[in-house]
Amino acid sequence: MTKTLSRFRDSLDIYSALFGVFAVGLLVPAIMLFTAVLRFPSALTAVFGIVCGIVLFIVGVPLVPAEWTDVIRTKPVLIRIGWGLVIVVVVVMLARLALFIDDPYKVHDSLDPNNTFMVEHTHMSGYISGVWVAEHDPQNLYNIHRYSSPNADSILPSIVPMQRDVYVYPPPFLLLPRIFTLFTSSFVALRATWYVLYIVTLLAATLGVARWVGGRVGAALAVLTPLIWISLPTLSTLQVGNIHVMLCYVGAVTAMVLFYRGRHILGGAALGFAIVAKVSPGILVLYLLIQRRWRPAAWTAGWCVIYSVLSYAIFGWGPWRSFLSDGTWKNIASGKFFDFVLDVKTNQLINYAPFGIPYKLGQMGWHFSNPHSAGLLIANIYTVLVLALVVAVALRLYRRARVEPDSPLFRAENLAVWLGILTLASFREPFGPWLYIAVGAIWLFAVYSAGMLNPTRINIAVVAIVWAVVALYLENVYFTLSAQLILYVAVTYMTWRAASGTARETAAAEEVSAAAPERTVTT
């Protein structure tokens, strides 16, 4: 204990303290929320939260790398003040959001009390309802009317006062919510537990990946991490609880880091589940094959089979029959399944997928006789372009890895490429809401700004404007269409630049000479 306190005193300064406030400020409300789920008395929950906060702060501050604090310490005073304010705002907003997650009637603690969709919508309701339907009524797993029928609340788990979502994922995804339903059938408890899991995994991923990158580039990424959290897509994802960020970004990126370090079995398990649950991360298998990384690709394929067999063993053939034999997967892939969503103008605005462009143009007065067919054509062209980009960047990084030494900058460039590929692939879905898919772009912007951006005033201003356009949202067709196109261009450009090698002179000189963990590349 004495040694721990001594380390704490030696490492404590305003910047390490702010990093501690950021991490502890996110974790403590989550811990208190979880104790509330366990039905601790309110007084005990408060005391437990305070004690955990103090312990985590004392233990955590010494764990903040000196490079992280050095990076922010050298910035102008206004930037340092702004950074501290961002941390405080994020902590306060998520503390309030935890109150709304704990009690859905506390609408005033939600991100936007006046937004009916955000207040009443939770994707967790679709996940747990899907588990029940798969077990008791599998032929109707993908029947959207099953979830909105007048007697749904009397048969499915009650989610009052929220609106029930529908289940639109492949059968293997059911394995994850099924684990949660083993412990409780209470929607409030399940929603709170889901939120806690999201906070912990996203925090571990954003800071853990920055630590993996290492050097000053990783330190700069750690400093920019609060900006990822304060963006509206991240905050909105945490409130509605959509699985996309956890699987397609956290899970898939973690898998690629594990592959980079030679941990193929664990990496295959992470990427495999992301693929069988969301499909779009499968683009990384093409990336691995282009780079002749046979073992990671094989382990990923093997885990996909394992998860599929497990879903069959637990839920039977019914969900698979509904997904395959009834043409559901074709309707989901073509967008026909989402007609009930895309008929709503507000949903057309928030849909940043290329498939949705004709619907936006229709709102602007450029009407299509069949917007669905036009959207499908645009989506197919977009798919070909994304596949071509993946092949090109995979080859570029493969060739560079054979001749360049490992360095924090090179790891950051790999990370940027992975995030760019995953973000662009995610928008191949017919309904790709800005609400959560844009988180990948925000994370990419942070990575690019941390180590690849040539810091001229013009470049900084351009990236800041692009970041703001993607991180914010206006319910206006001209804004959303412009932001959508800006997002595509920015992500594509940054992905290509990262794969080609940014070679910023000052960063390259520092990072190549810096001590770096050994990279293991096997085939």
Secondary structure, DSSP 4 states (H G I P E B T S, - for coil): -HHHHHHHHHH--HHHHHHHHHHHHHHHHHHHHHHHHTT--HHHHHHHHHHHHHHHHHHHGGGS-HHHHHHHHTS-HHHHHHHHHHHHHHHHHHHHHHHHHH-TT-GGGSS-TT-HHHHHB-HHHHHHHHHHHHHH-GGGTT-HHHHHSTTHHHHSPP-TTSBPP---S-GGGGHHHHHHHTT---HHHHHHHHHHHHHHHHHHHHHHHHHHH-HHHHHHHHHHHHHHHHSHHHHHHHHH--SHIIIIIIIHHHHHHHHHTT-HHHHHHHHHHHHHHHSGGGHHHHHHHHTT-HHHHHHHHHHHHHHHHHHHHHH-SHHHHHHHTTSHHHHHHHTGGGHHHHTSHHHHHHB-SGGGHHHHHHHTT---S-HHHHHHHHHHHHHHHHHHHHHHHHHHHHHHHHHSPP-HHHHHHHHHHHHHHHHHHHTTSSS-BHHHHHHHHHHHHHHHHHHT----HHHHHHHHHHHHHHH---S-HHHHHHHHHHHHHHHHHHHHHHHH----HHHHHHHHHS--PPP----
